[in-house]
Amino acid sequence: MQTIAIQNEEKDAEAPKASRLGGILDRAIAPLFPGWARRRSEARLHLLANEIRRSFATYAAAEKTRLLKEWPAREKSADEAILPDAATLNARARAAVRDDWAARSAVDGFKRHVVGTGISACSAATDPATGEDLEDYNEALDWLWYRWSRSSRLVDVEGRKNLLGFQRLVAQELMTVGEAIIVLAYEKRETEVGLVLQAAEPEQLDAAKTRNGDREVRGGVEIDGFGRAVAYWIKTQPQTGGGYAYDSTRVPAERIIHVMDPERVRQTRGATRMAPVLARMRHLGMYEESELLAKQVESCIGLIVKQTGLGDAPIGTRPSVAASERDEKGNRKIFFEPAMVHRLAEGEDIVPFNPQRPGAQYAAYTDQVKAEIGAGLGLDYATLCRDFSKGTFSSQRQGLLELWAETDCMVALMVDLFLRPVRNAFVRCAVLEGRIEAPGYFEDAAWRTAYEEAEWRGPPKKWIDPAREANAEKTAIEMRLKTRREIYNERGEDVRDAFRQIAAEKQLAEELGIALPEDAPKAAPGGDYGRKEGGNGNGLRRMRWRFPIERF
């Protein structure tokens, strides 16, 4: 009790001035308003008890000791933490992508592995009752989707980006500012589906607007009581010079595709993935700039004149030198020519200058910082620096596996939050316009789901060592660990298209009388292996492998 009393006295001594004034006010109003004074005192005691409880931390990281009291950390919701800093973070992140090589390389590497040459879709509609493929519907829809997705004139309201361009833009925005906004629009066309996309930057959201009637607007997003987006307030009219106007337009959430990867509950807006490393990238740039400036200064020095005394000149004065032998600032000039001997003044000596920049620790330090930046961005060192000289095949393969584990999640996010809604909207437009027949699409939810089903293929994953990877895929097929469809999907190809192409090549070879190497008969391994029970033709007993039978 004595220890607690002492701590309470120390706590009271450190109490803010407002708290002491509150106690004086309680004592002053107690004779006139005892109930009010009692309620105020209870509230103050409750706050003081909470402060005391927080001062006795259970976790070491939560202690408020002398060593940790300067650790700034406040309880904030996701939007309280993100929205006030969003403008500054976004501006710095975009400046880093423009000017900093590490940020630019991180964005490009993220786009390469998340999008690559494009995330494609193949219609996979089946009859909900029988499970049979709707081949005519699938072929017709795939042809419409192929023509639309590859045309920037049809996809983009600005006429600059096709669907691949939108994918790359969304991936870049996710890395740079943590979110991407796409508006669904419609243009009536004679021969093509009228769906059109319009990209908007997060900076176009009206952050100054706070309410719309009884609903709250956070960072330009109008939300309901559950935090669900109801509408977006977007600055659509450009100012002179390309900026955004101050007035915003309310766009219903049904027309908005808001792609972000929320990290907390009730998070309305995204945050740049570069936030943890932006300062690190800035400091690395400053360090390299300082090294460059120091090297430039060193390069201006050829020799150093070391002066150990001033000869007959009094202390604080210069030796008598003719005015013609001094420069405009009064410094003595020394002229050197080939095969000449220069006579130095008394007390002077010539010392060769040996520059030491960059130092021996320059590469080790910068490589460590680059690795830390890559780790903070979810990228490996090789992807960030495009340096593949460090490590063996196994280490590079492990790095790729870790990178794919990171980017495969973003590919799935891209498909589910952006591409699938776009394709579903495309199917609805195609059905409404009568460009494709889909009986029961609007009447039956099961049929609608079946018509919208698609098989998505991410960017192809290139091989480091084709021979090793091919053998691994062959073993996976033989052991029934993978199907050919899965392997072709990993390569960004369609197994049906591949098999059709193989069949066409075989037919053409037969017509021309060409024997393909893969169709040649193969000899049984080991000579007479397998011809006789218990032998393989070489006097070796054939072993029979028995595997345990597991019951399920």
ZIBEL-V94511 format. One record per run of one state. SS is the DSSP state (A for helix, B for strand, O for the rest). FROM is the first residue (numbers start at 0). TO is the last residue. If there is no record, write none. Layout:
BEGIN
SS/FROM/TO
SS/FROM/TO
END
This chain:
BEGIN
O/0/0
A/1/12
O/13/15
A/16/28
O/29/32
A/33/54
O/55/58
A/59/61
O/62/76
A/77/98
O/99/99
A/100/113
O/114/118
B/119/122
O/123/124
B/125/125
O/126/131
B/132/132
O/133/133
A/134/148
O/149/150
A/151/154
B/155/155
O/156/161
A/162/175
O/176/177
B/178/185
O/186/193
B/194/199
O/200/200
A/201/203
B/204/204
O/205/209
B/210/211
O/212/213
B/214/217
O/218/219
B/220/222
O/223/227
B/228/233
O/234/236
B/237/237
O/238/242
B/243/243
O/244/247
B/248/251
A/252/254
B/255/259
O/260/276
A/277/298
O/299/301
B/302/306
O/307/321
A/322/324
B/325/325
O/326/330
B/331/331
O/332/346
B/347/351
O/352/360
A/361/376
O/377/379
A/380/384
O/385/391
A/392/431
O/432/443
A/444/451
O/452/452
B/453/456
O/457/464
A/465/477
O/478/482
A/483/489
O/490/493
A/494/511
O/512/515
A/516/518
O/519/551
END
